[in-house]
Amino acid sequence: MDFSKQFRLFPEEASSVAGRVDTLAIWLFWVSAFFTLLICVLIVWFAIRYRRRTENEIPPETKSHEWMEWSWSAAIFVILMVFFAWGAKLYVVVKKPPTHAMEIYVVGKQWMWKVQHPEGQREIDELHVPVGRAVKLIMTSEDVIHDFGLPDFRIKQDVLPGSYSTEWFTATKPGEYHLFCQEYCGTLHSEMTGKVVVMLPHDYEAWLAGTVPDVSMVQAGAKLFSTYGCAQCHGQLAPTLAGLYGRPVQLDNGKTVVADENYIRESILNPPAKLVANYPARMPSFRGQLSEEQLIDLVAYIKSLGAAAPVTQPVNGVAPDAIFNQPPAREPPPIVPVPKGGRR
C-alpha cells in the first residue's frame, strides 16, 4: 500500500490547472494569516499600551493621521484587486474548455454517474480518459442537483436537471483518482462516488478497442432521428439542421440565440420556448418519450451534422448566415380534425 497517497495533507495535483489553483489558494491563506496575526498583535499591544492606569486618568488629545488611514485603505484595496484579477483570470481558464477538447457525456442519477463516450462506450461510476488530452464533460441530471467533483484535478461543477452544464480538464498523470458527488442529493449521497482512470494514449486506445459498442452516439442519434420522423419536416417544413450547431438562430421575437446543446435539448422537449423566425409552432414535444441518454444521442447526431456538412456555400441561393431564418420551402397543409367514427 502506498501510504504517501493515503495520508497526504493535500490532494494530488493531477491536472493542468491544479497547480495554479493551489498557488492561488496558498497565497490567499498566507496573506489572510499575516493580516490575522497582525491585527491580533495590534489589538493586544493597543490594549496594553493605551490601557487606563488610574480611575481619574484623562487620556491626552490625539491627532488624526489621515495619511495613515488612506495608505492602509489603499494598500488593502490593491491587495484585494490583485487577488480578484488573479482569481477571475483563473476562473475563465477553468470554465472555458478548449475548442479541440474530447467530449464525453455524463448523466447524474440517484445515486450513480452514467458516462457515455462518443464512440458509444458506456460506463457506470467510472471515467476512462487519456493523459495529456483535454476532456470536456457535458453533464445533466435525471432527478435532483448533483455535483461532479474531482479533488485531484481541482474542479467541480453542479449538474442540474433540465439543462447541460460543462467542465473540462487535462489529466497530467496516469492513475486512478476519486470522483465524488459534492452536492447533497439524498439518502445515499455519500455513496455516489466513482473513479477517473487516466491512461497512457496507447493504453486508452487499447481500452476503446476492447470495449467496442454496437453503435456510436451519432449512429444511435441518427436512428432516433429517423424513428421519430424528424427528417420528414426538418429542411422542408421546419428549419434545416445541417450546420446548425454553434450558429446564431433568429427567433420570432426578434432575439438571437446560439444553437448550443441546451438550445437543441430545449427545442426537442419544449419547441414553443424558442421559435425560429418565419416558422409556425408545429413541432410536437417529445417530453416523456425520450430518456436522457436518448436526448444525448440526438444532440450528438445534430452536432455531427454541423461537423460533417458545414454550411459554407449558398444553399438554393441563400447565404449561410441567413439559412436558419428563411421561411418554409412550402406552406404546410391545414390540419383538418377527423370526427369520431367518421372519415375525412
C-alpha positions as CSV (number, residue, x, y, z in Angstrom):
1,M,0.0,0.0,0.0
2,D,1.2,3.5,-0.9
3,F,0.9,5.3,2.4
4,S,2.1,8.5,0.9
5,K,-1.2,8.7,-1.0
6,Q,-3.3,7.5,2.0
7,F,-2.0,10.2,4.3
8,R,-1.5,13.2,2.0
9,L,-2.2,16.6,3.5
10,F,-3.5,17.9,0.1
11,P,-4.9,16.0,-2.8
12,E,-2.5,15.1,-5.6
13,E,-2.0,17.7,-8.4
14,A,-3.2,15.6,-11.4
15,S,-4.5,18.2,-13.9
16,S,-3.1,21.1,-15.9
17,V,-4.9,23.7,-13.6
18,A,-4.3,22.0,-10.3
19,G,-1.0,23.7,-9.6
20,R,-2.4,27.2,-10.5
21,V,-5.4,26.7,-8.2
22,D,-3.2,25.6,-5.3
23,T,-0.8,28.6,-5.8
24,L,-3.7,31.0,-5.6
25,A,-5.2,29.2,-2.5
26,I,-1.8,29.2,-0.8
27,W,-1.2,32.9,-1.4
28,L,-4.7,33.6,-0.1
29,F,-4.0,31.6,3.0
30,W,-0.7,33.2,3.9
31,V,-1.9,36.8,3.2
32,S,-5.0,36.1,5.4
33,A,-2.8,34.5,8.1
34,F,-0.4,37.5,8.0
35,F,-3.2,40.1,8.5
36,T,-5.0,38.0,11.1
37,L,-1.8,37.8,13.1
38,L,-1.0,41.5,12.6
39,I,-4.5,42.5,13.8
40,C,-4.3,40.2,16.8
41,V,-0.9,41.6,17.8
42,L,-2.1,45.2,17.4
43,I,-5.2,44.6,19.5
44,V,-3.1,43.2,22.3
45,W,-0.4,45.9,22.0
46,F,-3.0,48.7,21.9
47,A,-4.9,47.2,24.9
48,I,-1.7,47.2,27.0
49,R,-0.2,50.5,25.7
50,Y,-3.3,52.6,26.0
51,R,-5.0,51.0,29.0
52,R,-6.5,53.1,31.7
53,R,-4.0,53.2,34.6
54,T,-5.9,55.2,37.2
55,E,-9.6,55.8,37.9
56,N,-9.4,59.5,37.2
57,E,-6.9,59.4,34.3
58,I,-7.9,61.6,31.3
59,P,-6.3,60.5,28.1
60,P,-4.3,63.1,26.1
61,E,-5.7,64.5,22.9
62,T,-4.5,62.7,19.9
63,K,-4.1,64.0,16.3
64,S,-5.7,62.4,13.3
65,H,-3.3,60.8,10.9
66,E,-5.3,60.8,7.6
67,W,-2.3,59.8,5.5
68,M,-2.1,56.6,7.6
69,E,-5.8,55.8,7.1
70,W,-5.6,56.5,3.3
71,S,-2.4,54.4,3.0
72,W,-3.9,51.5,4.9
73,S,-7.1,51.5,2.9
74,A,-5.3,51.9,-0.4
75,A,-2.9,49.0,0.4
76,I,-5.8,46.7,1.3
77,F,-7.7,47.7,-1.9
78,V,-4.7,47.0,-4.1
79,I,-4.1,43.6,-2.5
80,L,-7.8,42.6,-2.9
81,M,-7.8,43.8,-6.5
82,V,-4.7,41.7,-7.2
83,F,-6.5,38.6,-5.9
84,F,-9.7,39.5,-7.7
85,A,-7.9,39.8,-11.1
86,W,-5.8,36.6,-10.4
87,G,-8.9,34.6,-9.4
88,A,-11.0,36.0,-12.3
89,K,-8.3,35.0,-14.9
90,L,-8.0,31.5,-13.4
91,Y,-11.8,31.2,-13.3
92,V,-12.0,31.9,-17.1
93,V,-9.3,29.3,-17.8
94,V,-11.1,26.6,-15.6
95,K,-14.5,27.3,-17.1
96,K,-13.7,27.8,-20.8
97,P,-12.9,24.4,-22.4
98,P,-10.5,24.3,-25.4
99,T,-12.2,24.0,-28.8
100,H,-10.3,20.8,-29.6
101,A,-11.4,19.0,-26.3
102,M,-12.7,15.5,-26.5
103,E,-16.4,15.5,-25.5
104,I,-17.8,12.9,-23.0
105,Y,-21.4,13.0,-21.8
106,V,-22.3,12.4,-18.1
107,V,-25.7,11.8,-16.6
108,G,-26.1,12.0,-12.8
109,K,-28.8,9.9,-11.1
110,Q,-29.6,8.9,-7.5
111,W,-27.1,7.5,-6.9
112,M,-24.7,6.9,-9.7
113,W,-22.8,8.5,-12.6
114,K,-23.6,7.3,-16.1
115,V,-20.9,8.1,-18.6
116,Q,-21.1,7.8,-22.4
117,H,-18.2,8.2,-24.9
118,P,-18.7,9.4,-28.4
119,E,-17.7,6.1,-29.8
120,G,-20.6,4.5,-27.8
121,Q,-18.8,3.1,-24.8
122,R,-20.8,3.4,-21.6
123,E,-19.6,3.3,-18.0
124,I,-21.1,3.4,-14.5
125,D,-19.2,5.4,-11.8
126,E,-16.0,5.2,-13.9
127,L,-14.5,7.5,-16.5
128,H,-11.5,6.4,-18.7
129,V,-9.6,9.2,-20.3
130,P,-6.1,9.6,-21.9
131,V,-3.4,11.5,-20.2
132,G,-2.4,14.9,-21.8
133,R,-5.6,15.4,-23.7
134,A,-8.3,18.0,-22.9
135,V,-11.6,16.4,-22.0
136,K,-14.9,18.3,-21.9
137,L,-17.7,16.9,-19.8
138,I,-21.3,17.7,-20.9
139,M,-23.4,16.8,-17.9
140,T,-27.1,16.7,-16.9
141,S,-29.1,15.1,-14.1
142,E,-32.2,12.9,-14.3
143,D,-33.6,13.9,-10.9
144,V,-32.0,16.3,-8.4
145,I,-29.0,18.6,-8.3
146,H,-25.7,16.7,-8.2
147,D,-22.1,18.0,-8.4
148,F,-19.3,16.3,-10.4
149,G,-16.2,16.8,-8.2
150,L,-12.6,15.8,-8.9
151,P,-10.5,17.0,-5.9
152,D,-7.2,15.8,-7.5
153,F,-8.0,17.9,-10.6
154,R,-9.2,20.9,-8.5
155,I,-12.5,21.1,-10.4
156,K,-16.2,20.7,-9.5
157,Q,-19.4,21.6,-11.3
158,D,-23.1,21.5,-10.4
159,V,-25.1,19.1,-12.5
160,L,-28.6,20.3,-13.0
161,P,-31.8,18.6,-14.1
162,G,-33.3,20.0,-17.3
163,S,-30.1,21.5,-18.8
164,Y,-26.5,20.8,-19.6
165,S,-23.5,22.1,-17.7
166,T,-19.9,21.6,-18.7
167,E,-16.5,21.4,-17.1
168,W,-13.1,20.3,-18.6
169,F,-9.7,19.1,-17.5
170,T,-6.4,17.8,-18.9
171,A,-5.1,15.0,-16.8
172,T,-1.3,15.1,-16.4
173,K,-0.6,11.9,-14.5
174,P,-1.7,8.3,-15.3
175,G,-3.5,6.7,-12.4
176,E,-6.9,6.4,-10.6
177,Y,-8.5,9.4,-9.0
178,H,-11.5,9.8,-6.8
179,L,-14.8,11.1,-8.1
180,F,-17.4,12.5,-5.7
181,C,-20.8,14.0,-5.8
182,Q,-20.2,17.2,-3.9
183,E,-23.8,18.4,-3.6
184,Y,-26.1,16.7,-1.0
185,C,-28.5,14.7,-3.2
186,G,-30.4,12.4,-0.9
187,T,-30.0,9.4,1.4
188,L,-27.2,7.7,-0.3
189,H,-25.3,10.9,-1.3
190,S,-22.1,9.7,0.4
191,E,-22.1,6.5,-1.7
192,M,-22.4,8.4,-5.0
193,T,-18.7,8.0,-5.7
194,G,-16.5,6.7,-8.5
195,K,-13.1,7.0,-10.1
196,V,-11.4,8.6,-13.1
197,V,-8.9,6.2,-14.7
198,V,-6.2,8.2,-16.5
199,M,-4.3,6.1,-19.1
200,L,-1.4,6.5,-21.5
201,P,-2.7,7.2,-25.0
202,H,-1.9,3.7,-26.4
203,D,-3.5,2.1,-23.3
204,Y,-6.6,4.2,-23.8
205,E,-6.8,3.3,-27.5
206,A,-6.5,-0.4,-26.4
207,W,-9.3,0.1,-23.9
208,L,-11.5,1.6,-26.5
209,A,-10.8,-1.2,-28.9
210,G,-11.6,-3.8,-26.3
211,T,-15.0,-2.3,-25.5
212,V,-16.4,-1.8,-29.0
213,P,-20.1,-0.9,-28.7
214,D,-22.8,-1.8,-31.2
215,V,-23.3,1.7,-32.4
216,S,-21.7,5.1,-31.7
217,M,-23.7,8.0,-30.2
218,V,-24.1,9.6,-33.6
219,Q,-25.4,6.4,-35.1
220,A,-27.8,5.9,-32.2
221,G,-29.0,9.5,-32.6
222,A,-29.5,9.1,-36.4
223,K,-31.7,6.1,-35.7
224,L,-33.8,8.0,-33.3
225,F,-34.0,10.9,-35.8
226,S,-35.4,8.5,-38.3
227,T,-37.7,6.6,-35.9
228,Y,-39.4,9.7,-34.6
229,G,-39.9,11.1,-38.1
230,C,-37.8,14.2,-37.7
231,A,-36.4,14.0,-41.2
232,Q,-39.9,14.4,-42.7
233,C,-40.1,18.1,-41.6
234,H,-36.6,19.5,-41.0
235,G,-35.2,21.1,-44.1
236,Q,-38.7,21.4,-45.6
237,L,-41.5,22.4,-43.2
238,A,-39.0,23.1,-40.4
239,P,-35.6,24.7,-40.3
240,T,-32.7,22.7,-41.6
241,L,-30.3,21.2,-39.1
242,A,-27.2,21.0,-41.3
243,G,-24.6,23.3,-39.8
244,L,-27.0,24.4,-37.1
245,Y,-24.8,23.7,-34.0
246,G,-22.8,26.7,-32.8
247,R,-24.6,29.1,-35.2
248,P,-26.8,32.1,-34.3
249,V,-30.5,31.5,-34.7
250,Q,-33.0,34.3,-35.3
251,L,-36.2,33.8,-33.2
252,D,-39.7,35.0,-33.9
253,N,-39.5,37.5,-31.0
254,G,-36.5,39.3,-32.7
255,K,-33.9,37.9,-30.4
256,T,-30.9,35.8,-31.5
257,V,-29.6,32.8,-29.6
258,V,-26.7,30.4,-30.3
259,A,-27.6,26.8,-31.1
260,D,-25.7,25.0,-28.3
261,E,-26.5,21.8,-26.5
262,N,-29.1,23.5,-24.2
263,Y,-30.9,25.1,-27.2
264,I,-31.1,21.8,-29.0
265,R,-32.3,20.0,-25.9
266,E,-35.0,22.6,-25.2
267,S,-36.1,22.6,-28.8
268,I,-36.8,18.8,-28.6
269,L,-38.6,18.9,-25.3
270,N,-40.3,22.3,-25.4
271,P,-40.4,23.5,-29.1
272,P,-42.5,26.6,-28.5
273,A,-40.0,28.1,-26.0
274,K,-37.8,29.5,-28.7
275,L,-39.5,29.5,-32.1
276,V,-37.4,30.2,-35.2
277,A,-38.4,33.2,-37.2
278,N,-40.8,32.6,-40.1
279,Y,-41.7,29.1,-38.9
280,P,-45.0,28.1,-37.3
281,A,-45.3,26.3,-34.0
282,R,-46.0,22.8,-35.4
283,M,-43.3,20.7,-33.8
284,P,-44.7,18.3,-31.1
285,S,-43.0,18.0,-27.8
286,F,-41.0,14.8,-27.1
287,R,-41.0,15.3,-23.3
288,G,-41.5,12.0,-21.6
289,Q,-40.8,10.0,-24.7
290,L,-37.0,10.2,-24.7
291,S,-34.6,9.3,-21.9
292,E,-31.6,11.5,-21.0
293,E,-29.4,9.0,-22.8
294,Q,-31.5,9.2,-26.0
295,L,-31.5,13.0,-25.8
296,I,-27.8,13.0,-25.6
297,D,-27.6,10.7,-28.7
298,L,-29.9,13.1,-30.6
299,V,-27.8,16.1,-29.6
300,A,-24.6,14.3,-30.7
301,Y,-26.2,13.5,-34.0
302,I,-27.4,17.1,-34.7
303,K,-24.0,18.3,-33.7
304,S,-22.4,15.9,-36.2
305,L,-24.4,17.4,-39.0
306,G,-22.6,20.7,-38.5
307,A,-19.2,18.9,-38.3
308,A,-19.8,16.6,-41.3
309,A,-21.6,19.1,-43.6
310,P,-20.8,22.7,-42.6
311,V,-22.8,25.3,-44.4
312,T,-20.1,27.3,-46.2
313,Q,-21.7,27.8,-49.6
314,P,-25.1,29.3,-50.6
315,V,-27.9,26.8,-50.4
316,N,-30.6,27.4,-53.1
317,G,-29.2,30.9,-53.4
318,V,-29.4,31.7,-49.7
319,A,-26.3,32.8,-47.8
320,P,-25.1,30.6,-45.0
321,D,-25.7,33.3,-42.4
322,A,-29.3,33.5,-43.3
323,I,-30.1,29.9,-43.8
324,F,-31.7,29.5,-40.4
325,N,-34.0,32.4,-40.9
326,Q,-35.7,31.6,-44.1
327,P,-39.5,30.8,-44.4
328,P,-40.5,27.2,-45.1
329,A,-40.0,25.8,-48.5
330,R,-43.7,25.3,-48.8
331,E,-46.7,26.1,-46.7
332,P,-47.8,23.0,-44.7
333,P,-51.3,21.8,-45.5
334,P,-54.1,22.8,-43.0
335,I,-54.8,20.3,-40.2
336,V,-58.4,19.1,-40.5
337,P,-59.8,17.3,-37.5
338,V,-61.3,13.8,-38.1
339,P,-64.7,13.3,-36.4
340,K,-65.0,10.2,-34.3
341,G,-66.3,7.2,-36.3
342,G,-66.1,9.2,-39.5
343,R,-63.8,9.6,-42.4
344,R,-62.1,12.8,-43.6
